[in-house]
């Protein structure tokens, strides 16, 4: 029986293991699960930055930070910014703000953030 457990752990895809570890981190950091968020709700979420990109909005730059907690994702938008020191793909952080819907995406505009 113990051999089966060991073999099942060795046969699990790395993506599943990473997703599980990210979920544990998000829960320990006091973040709400992103998959359970609703629109127009103040939320605190923790996760890993998956991508950072600069998108012009109304003629001004805006930095979009895509954050995932392993189960869901949210996009933090920092208006008027091209760069924020320390915010790079692969870094863990906590964001807190009001969630809105942009099509099917959940977004937070100018959230408070804490780098981990």
Backbone as CSV, one residue per row, in Angstrom:
resi,resn,N_x,N_y,N_z,CA_x,CA_y,CA_z,C_x,C_y,C_z
1,UNK,0.824,-1.194,0.000,0.000,0.000,0.000,0.864,1.251,0.000
2,UNK,1.948,1.261,0.789,2.829,2.420,0.837,3.528,2.612,-0.498
3,UNK,3.833,1.532,-1.171,4.484,1.613,-2.475,3.564,2.284,-3.493
4,UNK,2.278,1.997,-3.419,1.315,2.638,-4.329,1.266,4.144,-4.110
5,UNK,1.301,4.572,-2.845,1.295,6.002,-2.558,2.530,6.680,-3.139
6,UNK,3.669,6.063,-2.953,4.917,6.622,-3.475,4.873,6.703,-4.993
7,UNK,4.407,5.638,-5.631,4.329,5.622,-7.092,3.323,6.646,-7.615
8,UNK,2.214,6.813,-6.912,1.223,7.792,-7.367,1.773,9.207,-7.252
9,UNK,2.572,9.485,-6.211,3.194,10.805,-6.079,4.225,11.028,-7.176
10,UNK,4.959,9.998,-7.537,5.975,10.134,-8.573,5.367,10.288,-9.961
11,UNK,4.179,9.756,-10.152,3.532,9.806,-11.461,2.672,11.050,-11.670
12,UNK,2.517,11.876,-10.641,1.688,13.083,-10.784,2.402,14.102,-11.658
13,UNK,1.668,14.772,-12.534,2.280,15.815,-13.355,2.790,16.976,-12.486
14,UNK,3.882,17.591,-12.902,4.485,18.698,-12.175,3.503,19.864,-12.056
15,UNK,2.702,20.107,-13.100,1.726,21.197,-13.058,0.734,21.016,-11.910
16,UNK,0.291,19.785,-11.685,-0.635,19.523,-10.585,0.015,19.789,-9.233
17,UNK,1.265,19.401,-9.092,1.985,19.623,-7.834,2.177,21.114,-7.596
18,UNK,2.577,21.853,-8.651,2.764,23.304,-8.524,1.453,24.006,-8.178
19,UNK,0.366,23.584,-8.813,-0.942,24.183,-8.556,-1.370,23.956,-7.109
20,UNK,-1.101,22.761,-6.606,-1.440,22.429,-5.219,-0.619,23.279,-4.237
21,UNK,0.680,23.412,-4.492,1.538,24.224,-3.628,1.118,25.687,-3.650
22,UNK,0.719,26.183,-4.815,0.271,27.569,-4.929,-1.027,27.784,-4.152
23,UNK,-1.926,26.806,-4.182,-3.157,26.891,-3.406,-2.896,26.918,-1.914
24,UNK,-1.924,26.126,-1.457,-1.553,26.116,-0.039,-0.973,27.470,0.365
25,UNK,-0.091,28.029,-0.491,0.473,29.352,-0.209,-0.621,30.406,-0.098
26,UNK,-1.565,30.406,-1.050,-2.634,31.409,-1.056,-3.484,31.307,0.202
27,UNK,-3.786,30.099,0.641,-4.595,29.917,1.847,-3.832,30.370,3.088
28,UNK,-2.541,30.048,3.173,-1.740,30.438,4.335,-1.523,31.945,4.396
29,UNK,-1.517,32.613,3.238,-1.306,34.061,3.199,-2.580,34.830,3.531
30,UNK,-3.681,34.128,3.738,-4.931,34.791,4.117,-5.743,35.284,2.941
31,UNK,-5.466,34.769,1.766,-6.215,35.182,0.585,-7.470,34.362,0.375
32,UNK,-8.456,35.005,-0.240,-9.671,34.299,-0.613,-9.396,33.509,-1.889
33,UNK,-10.046,32.370,-2.087,-9.878,31.654,-3.354,-10.420,32.502,-4.510
34,UNK,-9.624,32.682,-5.549,-10.025,33.538,-6.667,-11.253,32.970,-7.372
35,UNK,-11.356,31.658,-7.453,-12.492,31.028,-8.124,-13.823,31.344,-7.433
36,UNK,-13.788,31.713,-6.150,-15.029,31.983,-5.418,-15.390,33.466,-5.375
37,UNK,-14.602,34.328,-5.998,-14.879,35.766,-5.949,-16.073,36.121,-6.813
38,UNK,-16.772,37.159,-6.393,-17.869,37.669,-7.204,-17.581,39.125,-7.551
39,UNK,-18.325,39.633,-8.508,-18.123,40.987,-9.005,-18.571,42.013,-7.971
40,UNK,-17.880,43.154,-7.935,-18.166,44.278,-7.041,-18.080,43.865,-5.573
41,UNK,-17.051,43.116,-5.280,-16.794,42.651,-3.916,-15.361,43.018,-3.575
42,UNK,-15.146,43.521,-2.381,-13.784,43.804,-1.930,-13.142,42.472,-1.570
43,UNK,-11.943,42.253,-2.071,-11.303,40.953,-1.873,-9.815,41.105,-1.628
44,UNK,-9.270,40.129,-0.926,-7.829,40.014,-0.705,-7.433,38.649,-1.237
45,UNK,-6.568,38.638,-2.242,-6.133,37.383,-2.853,-4.612,37.296,-2.866
46,UNK,-4.124,36.084,-2.780,-2.693,35.828,-2.836,-2.441,34.858,-3.976
47,UNK,-1.323,35.041,-4.652,-1.002,34.144,-5.748,0.333,34.465,-6.360
48,UNK,0.535,33.898,-7.527,1.792,34.057,-8.256,1.533,34.846,-9.536
49,UNK,2.447,35.744,-9.873,2.316,36.528,-11.092,2.638,35.621,-12.278
50,UNK,1.686,35.490,-13.174,1.877,34.666,-14.358,2.386,35.488,-15.540
51,UNK,1.944,36.745,-15.656,2.428,37.598,-16.738,2.240,39.062,-16.365
52,UNK,3.065,39.898,-16.971,2.983,41.352,-16.800,3.033,41.952,-18.198
53,UNK,2.116,42.873,-18.483,2.147,43.533,-19.783,1.667,44.969,-19.661
54,UNK,2.102,45.788,-20.607,1.722,47.195,-20.650,0.669,47.350,-21.740
55,UNK,-0.466,47.935,-21.368,-1.575,48.121,-22.294,-2.016,49.574,-22.212
56,UNK,-2.095,50.278,-23.344,-2.574,51.666,-23.279,-4.085,51.697,-23.007
57,UNK,-4.480,52.532,-22.082,-5.899,52.728,-21.770,-6.172,54.223,-21.791
58,UNK,-7.036,54.650,-22.687,-7.413,56.061,-22.822,-6.179,56.945,-23.003
59,UNK,-5.222,56.461,-23.786,-4.050,57.259,-24.096,-2.962,57.252,-23.040
60,UNK,-3.183,56.585,-21.935,-2.181,56.511,-20.866,-1.771,55.057,-20.683
61,UNK,-0.541,54.817,-20.243,-0.120,53.428,-20.039,-0.814,52.811,-18.823
62,UNK,-0.980,51.524,-18.893,-1.530,50.770,-17.766,-0.797,49.438,-17.706
63,UNK,-0.395,49.058,-16.518,0.311,47.802,-16.337,-0.693,46.750,-15.867
64,UNK,-0.813,45.665,-16.640,-1.711,44.573,-16.282,-0.886,43.421,-15.725
65,UNK,-1.256,42.966,-14.524,-0.552,41.886,-13.851,-1.536,40.735,-13.672
66,UNK,-1.246,39.618,-14.336,-2.121,38.450,-14.281,-1.677,37.572,-13.111
67,UNK,-2.582,37.351,-12.141,-2.266,36.634,-10.905,-3.108,35.368,-10.830
68,UNK,-2.474,34.257,-10.448,-3.178,32.985,-10.311,-2.903,32.379,-8.941
69,UNK,-3.937,31.736,-8.382,-3.752,31.025,-7.107,-3.846,29.516,-7.293
70,UNK,-3.770,29.060,-8.526,-3.833,27.639,-8.816,-5.215,27.183,-9.238
71,UNK,-6.247,27.857,-8.783,-7.626,27.488,-9.124,-8.304,28.528,-10.006
72,UNK,-7.926,29.775,-9.863,-8.527,30.855,-10.633,-7.506,31.935,-10.893
73,UNK,-7.931,32.979,-11.606,-7.005,34.069,-11.888,-7.744,35.408,-11.861
74,UNK,-6.976,36.453,-11.582,-7.482,37.815,-11.556,-6.400,38.705,-12.177
75,UNK,-6.820,39.802,-12.787,-5.881,40.735,-13.389,-5.887,42.020,-12.587
76,UNK,-4.722,42.393,-12.064,-4.570,43.665,-11.353,-4.094,44.699,-12.362
77,UNK,-4.792,45.832,-12.462,-4.449,46.881,-13.417,-3.979,48.104,-12.644
78,UNK,-2.755,48.523,-12.934,-2.187,49.708,-12.308,-2.173,50.814,-13.359
79,UNK,-3.100,51.758,-13.238,-3.254,52.815,-14.230,-2.116,53.828,-14.130
80,UNK,-1.648,54.290,-15.295,-0.606,55.296,-15.342,0.784,54.774,-15.026
81,UNK,0.953,53.482,-14.995,2.256,52.891,-14.643,2.787,52.062,-15.797
82,UNK,4.086,52.152,-16.018,4.750,51.291,-16.989,5.550,50.202,-16.288
83,UNK,5.923,50.470,-15.045,6.760,49.535,-14.314,6.595,49.768,-12.819
84,UNK,6.594,48.686,-12.047,6.610,48.750,-10.589,7.731,47.815,-10.159
85,UNK,8.671,48.339,-9.413,9.816,47.545,-8.975,9.390,46.298,-8.217
86,UNK,9.927,45.164,-8.613,9.638,43.910,-7.929,8.493,43.121,-8.514
87,UNK,7.682,43.731,-9.348,6.559,42.999,-9.938,7.031,42.398,-11.257
88,UNK,7.356,41.110,-11.191,7.836,40.356,-12.350,7.180,38.979,-12.329
89,UNK,7.137,38.347,-13.477,6.535,37.019,-13.580,7.256,36.033,-12.667
90,UNK,6.475,35.208,-11.981,7.027,34.206,-11.075,7.068,34.646,-9.621
91,UNK,6.883,35.930,-9.357,6.924,36.449,-7.986,5.566,36.245,-7.322
92,UNK,5.563,35.984,-6.044,4.309,35.839,-5.299,3.938,37.188,-4.690
93,UNK,2.646,37.462,-4.646,2.184,38.695,-4.040,0.755,38.572,-3.552
94,UNK,0.364,39.560,-2.764,-0.996,39.663,-2.241,-1.560,40.974,-2.755
95,UNK,-2.766,40.954,-3.299,-3.434,42.175,-3.740,-4.781,42.275,-3.045
96,UNK,-5.193,43.518,-2.816,-6.475,43.757,-2.160,-7.154,44.926,-2.839
97,UNK,-8.406,44.712,-3.252,-9.148,45.763,-3.922,-10.543,45.303,-4.295
98,UNK,-11.209,46.136,-5.080,-12.574,45.871,-5.525,-12.523,45.113,-6.843
99,UNK,-13.217,43.987,-6.930,-13.227,43.205,-8.160,-14.307,43.727,-9.098
100,UNK,-13.963,43.755,-10.383,-14.932,44.117,-11.416,-14.820,43.091,-12.532
101,UNK,-15.800,43.067,-13.401,-15.778,42.137,-14.533,-15.518,42.917,-15.809
102,UNK,-14.617,42.389,-16.616,-14.342,42.927,-17.941,-14.513,41.758,-18.896
103,UNK,-15.719,41.592,-19.376,-16.034,40.392,-20.145,-16.081,39.214,-19.186
104,UNK,-15.239,38.233,-19.426,-15.188,37.066,-18.552,-14.056,37.149,-17.545
105,UNK,-13.238,38.198,-17.614,-12.098,38.334,-16.706,-12.471,39.102,-15.456
106,UNK,-11.923,38.685,-14.328,-12.029,39.449,-13.088,-10.839,40.393,-13.033
107,UNK,-11.090,41.640,-12.658,-10.029,42.636,-12.605,-10.112,43.432,-11.317
108,UNK,-8.980,44.008,-10.938,-8.900,44.948,-9.824,-8.110,46.150,-10.331
109,UNK,-8.676,47.343,-10.211,-7.967,48.551,-10.622,-7.250,49.169,-9.435
110,UNK,-5.966,49.458,-9.619,-5.116,50.089,-8.613,-5.278,49.459,-7.227
111,UNK,-5.086,48.131,-7.118,-5.233,47.494,-5.807,-4.023,47.775,-4.916
112,UNK,-4.220,47.625,-3.632,-3.089,47.641,-2.717,-2.363,46.320,-2.929
113,UNK,-1.048,46.351,-2.823,-0.300,45.120,-3.068,0.828,44.964,-2.064
114,UNK,1.193,43.713,-1.853,2.289,43.372,-0.939,3.099,42.280,-1.611
115,UNK,4.381,42.566,-1.861,5.266,41.576,-2.468,5.724,40.580,-1.422
116,UNK,5.768,39.321,-1.785,6.212,38.267,-0.880,7.578,37.774,-1.339
